């Protein structure tokens, strides 16, 4: 019965948004109420769960997306994005531009949360697509695939790190095996998938606030060094913090300061403050002009935030109603290989709950004793769960809506692009794990 209710809720969400064109945020709240009430939750508990889901989701994302929108606007308006993309095209060549964004996404994605990397790199993707006159998905999908793989497979991201700790898996080996498995997954789900006919038929368009439609002359743009430094300053700060936490004494004041500066929110705030000077005031702009630009950037993502909050509300209802535990109990008695079983459980929970992190951590709790009792390679178990947790992303996943809104796609188009890409990443991860299991 709980599984049927979830399926009916997801179907209702599709109908409200795709058929009746109801606002996605309102649709999420209606479906959250439907799933919670029909699932047997008390009326007031349903409301509390919705509020908790919205609060937990926006508590982090409203800061990241807000500051990311400001930084993206400054990078775009100043010509810094045009400067960087011009050099990328020059170095890699127009034919190899996909590999440039793949490499950029992978480097940025390793130390950084998916949503942080997304909002930092998306203005560059928009500018590359416009300046080279290439389809947006042809340029954007490889970068998104890189970010998604690093988010699901590799420490120090929250879910892989927490799962590795729960299994007592070696973090270094998990990272090493993960990189080996990640490379073919990114290549197939990014550059190769974006060249298929159905991807080329989708007409994605960028949010106009995040690129500068006017081509600037060289003397109108900031220098290459300051452009790269400002655009990637959050990555630099977070990377320093990651290294510092490994090499500095654990209880020292230095590691506390480094971790504070490298917190994604603080790193983004510092980057915006630096960008106000390097890409604004030092270029001759007045403070009111720069602030007007920042205000415009925020207004463009208001609905994006609300839609993602709605997805968070539904996710919380599904977690609080016990759906993930119910699904896990149905599957865990199977005689399948522990690696395949872990992947399958993570996939089913991901489809029903929406959150990759929730799917990964829930699955880890279910299969931990199974993995230890059968002597399975724990590092590969972490990667199997991470792969499954990325499968079949759809309307109950906040990442689905982030991609949809920034690329100006319909729900159907997002399912045929984002969902296919995420599923490809998940399947390739499983194949990589099973192959590697033959050798380690």
N, C-alpha and C positions, 0 to 999 in steps of 0.2 A: 504493500500500500504506500509506504513512504516514497518508493521509487516512482510509482505511478503519479503521485502528487507532484513530484519534481518535474517529470516529463510534461504533465499538463500545464504546470507553471511556465516552463520554457516555451511551450507551444503558444500559450496565451501571450507571452511577451512578444513573440514573433508576429502574432496576429495584430496586436495593438499598434506595434511600430510599423510593420511593413504594409498591412492591409488598411488600417484606419488612420495611419500617419499621425498617431498620437505622439506627443513629445516624449522622448525616451526617458527622461527623469520621472515624469508622472507615471509612465508605464511601469517602470521599475518599482515604484512605491505600491502601485495597485497589485502587481504580481507578488511582491513581498508579503503584503497583507493576505493575499489568497493562499500562498503556500504555508504561511505561518498558521493561519486560522484552520484551514482544512487539515493541516498536519497535527492538530490537537494542542497547539500552544495556547496559553491563556491570552485573552485579548490585550491586557496591559503589558504582558511579557513580549508580545509581538511588537508593540510600539517601542518598548525599551530596546529590543534587539535591532530594530531599524535604526534607532537613534545611535546605538553603539556602533553599528556597521558604518554609518555615514561619518561619525566622529573619528573612528579609527582610520578610515580611508583618507579623509580630508586632512587629518591632523598632520600628516607627513606631506601629502601630495599638494595641498594648497600652498605650502611654503616652496616646495620644489618647483611646481609648475608656474607659480607666480613669479618667483625669482628667475626661473628659466626663460619665461616669456620676456621679461625685461632685458635679460642678457641677449637673447636672440634678436630682439628688436634693435638694440644698440649695435650688435654685430652686423645686422643687415643694413641698417640705415647709414652707417658710417662708411660702408664699402669694404669692411674687413672680410666679410664672407666672400665678396667678389674677388678680393685680393688672394685669399687662400685657395679658392676654387680655381682661379686662373693659374696659379702655380701647380696645383694638382694635375690639371689638364696638361700643362706644359711638361711636367716631369713624367707622368705615366702615359700621356697620349690619350686622345679621345677614345680610341678603341679599348683601352685598358682602364677606363675610369671606374668600372665596377670593382676592380681589384684594389683601387685606391680607397674606396669607401669601405670595402670589406676589411682591409687592414686597419683603417681608422676606427671602425666600429669594434673590432676585436681588441685593439689596444685600450680604447676608452672603456670597453665593456668589462674587462677583467677586474679593475678596482672599483667599479661604479654600479650603483643600483640601476636597473633597467630604465626606470622613468627618468632618472637624472641624466643618463647618457642620451636618452631619446630627445629630451628638450634642449640639450646642449648641441647635438649634432644635426637636428632637423633643419635649422636655418641654412647650414652648409649644404645639405642634400637638396633643398629647394633651389639654392643658388646654382649648384652644379647642373641640375636638370634644366634650368632656364638658360644658363649661359651656353650650354652645349646643345640646346634644343633637343634633348633626349627625353623620352617618356619618363614621368616622375617615378613610376614603379620600377623601371629598369635601373634607375640610380638608387632609389630608396630601399627596395626590398633586400638587396645584399647587406646594407648597413643594419637594417632591422633584424635580419637573420643572425648576424654577428652578435648583436646585443642580446637577443633572445637566448642563443646557445650559451653564452657566458653566464647569463642570469640563471639558467636552469642546471647547467653542468658543473660550474667551476667555483671552488672557494676563491675569494673570501665572501661570496654572496651568501645571504642568510640561510636559505634552505640547504644547499649543499654542505655548508659548514656545520650547521646544526645536526644534519643527518650523519655526517662523518663522525662528529663527536659522539652521537648516540651509539654508533656501531663500533667505536674505538678504531676507526679507519685512519690510516696515515694521510694527513692533509697533503703532504708533498706528493705522494703517489697518486692520490685522487686528482690533484691538479695536473700531474703529468699524463695520466691515462685520459683524463678529460680533454686535454688539449689534442691528444692523438685522435680521439673520437670526434672532437669538435670540428676539425679541419674539413673532412669530407662532408659532414652534416651542413656546415655553412656553405660550402661550394655548391652543393646540390640544391639546398633550400633558398640560396640567395642568387648568385649569378646565373646558374642554369635554369632555375625555376622562372626567373623573371624574363627569360627569353622565349618562353612557351607562348603559343598563339593566344590562349585565353587570357594570359596576363597582359599581352599587348593590346587586347581589345578593351581593357578597362582604362577609362580616361580619368586618372587621378589628377587633381589640381591642388596646389599648395594654398594654405591660408595666406592671404595677401599681406598680413601684418608681419610675416616672417621672412620676407625677401624684399629686396629693393629692385623694382621693375626698371628703374632708370640705370642704364649703363654709365658708370663713372669713369673719368679719365684717370690715368696713373697718379697725377699730382693731386687729385681730389680724394684719394684713398690713404689710409694710414699705411705705414710700412709693413712688410711681410712679417718681420720679427714681432712687432707689437700686436699685430693682428692674431697671429698664432698664440702668443703668450696670453692675451686677454681671453680669446675664445676657449682655450683649453686650461685656463687657470684652475677651474674646479677639479679637473682631472689631475693636475699637478699636485694640488693640495691634498686630495684624497689619496693619491699614490704615495706621497711623503708620509702620510699618517699610517698607511698600510705597512710600509717598510719600517717606520719608527716603532710600531707596536711589536714588531718581531725582534728588533735589534737593541732597543733601549730597555733599561731595567724596568720591570713591570710596575713597580710601585713608585717610580721616580716622578718628580714634578714635570720633567721634560716630556715624558710620554703622555701625561695628562694634557699638557698644552698642545702637543702635536695632534692628539686624538680630537681635541676640541676644535682646532683649526681645520682638521680633516673631516669633521662631521659634514655630511652632504649639505645640510641647511646652511651652516656657517661658511662652508667653502663657496656656495652659490652667492651668499650675501657679500662676501669679500670680493668675489669676481664682479658682481654688479657695481659695487662701489669703485673698484679699479676701472671698470669699463666707462663709468660716468666721466671719469677724468681722461683716460687714454683715448677713448673713442668719441668723447663729447667735448668737454671743456678745453682740452688741449688742442682740439681741432678748430677752435674758434667759436664753438656754439655757446649760447648763453644757458644758464641753469634752467630758466623757465621753459625753454625750447626742449631741453633734454627731458625734463619732468613730464611735459606734454606727451612726448614719445613713449615714456614708460606707462603713462595712464592709458594710452591707446592700446598698448600691448596687453594690458590686464583685461580690458573690456572684451578682447577677442577670445579669451579662454573661459569666460564665465560659464557658458553653457557646457563646455567640455568638463569643467569641474563638477557641475551638478550631475551630469550623466554618469561620471565615474563614481560619484557619491552614491547614486542610485544602485550601481552595480555592487558597491560595497554593502549596501543595505541588504540586497538579496543574498549575497554571500554569507552574511552574518546569520540571516534567517535559516539558511541551509545548514550551517554549522550548529547553531543552537537547537535546531529541531532534531539533531542526531542522525541526519541522513548519511553523513560520511561513515559513522560507526555502523549503521545498518548495512550499508553496501559492503563494508569490509568484512562483516560477519558472514555475508553470503558467499564470499569468494575464498576466504583464507583456508577453508578445508580442502582445497584442491590439491591434486598430486602433481601439478605442473612444476617445472624447474623454478627454484626460488627467484632467480633473476627475472624470468618471464612473468612469474606471478606478481612480483613486486611492481614491475612495469605496468601490468594489467590493472592492479588495484589502484595505482596512482592515476592511471588514465581514467578509470571510471569515476573516481572521486573528483578529478579535475573537471570532467564533463558536467558533473552534477553541482559542484560547489563553485567552480570558476577560478579560484585562487591557486596558482601553481605552488605557492609556499605552503598553504593549508594542505593541499593534496600530498605534497612531498613529506611534510612532517607527520601527517596522519598515517600515511603508509609506513613510514619508518617505525612508528610505534607498533604497528600490526605485525610487521615481518621481522622485527629485530631478533626475537627468540628463534624464529625459523632459520634465519641466516646463520646464527651462531651454532645451532644444533647440527646443521648439515655441512658445516665447514666451507661455506661459500666465501669467495673473495669479497671482503667487505668494501673495498674501494670500488669494485665494479657494481656492487649492490647500490652504493650511493648514486652512481651514474645511471643505473637502470631506473631508479626511482625518479631522478631528475629528468630523465628523458620522458617517462610517462606523465610527469606533472606538467609537461608542455603540450600534450596532445589535445587536438580538437577544441581549441579555444573558440568560444562563441559568445553569445550575448550576455552571459553572466560573468564575463571576465572584463575587468577594467581596462586591460591592455587592448582588448578588441575595440573599445570605444575611443581610446586614445588614438589608435591607428586610424579608425574611421573618420574622426573629426578633423584631425590634422591633414589627412589626405583627401578630405571632402568626398567620401564615398557613400553609397547607399549600403544598407544592411546586406543585401544580396551580394554586392560587389566586395564587401569586406569579408564575407564568408568564402568567396571564391578566390580571395587573395591572402589575407591575413591567416584565416583558418587553415587553408591549404599549406601555407608556409610553416605554421606552427606544427601541423601534423607531420609534415615532411621531416622537420627537425626531430620530432619525437620518435618516428620510425627509424630514421638513420641512427639515432642514439642507441636504440635497442639493437640494431644490426651490429653496430660497432662494439657494444658490450659483449654480445654473444660471440663475435669473432675473436675479440681480445681474450675472452675466457678460455679459448683454446690454447693460448700461449702463456698466460700468467697464472 
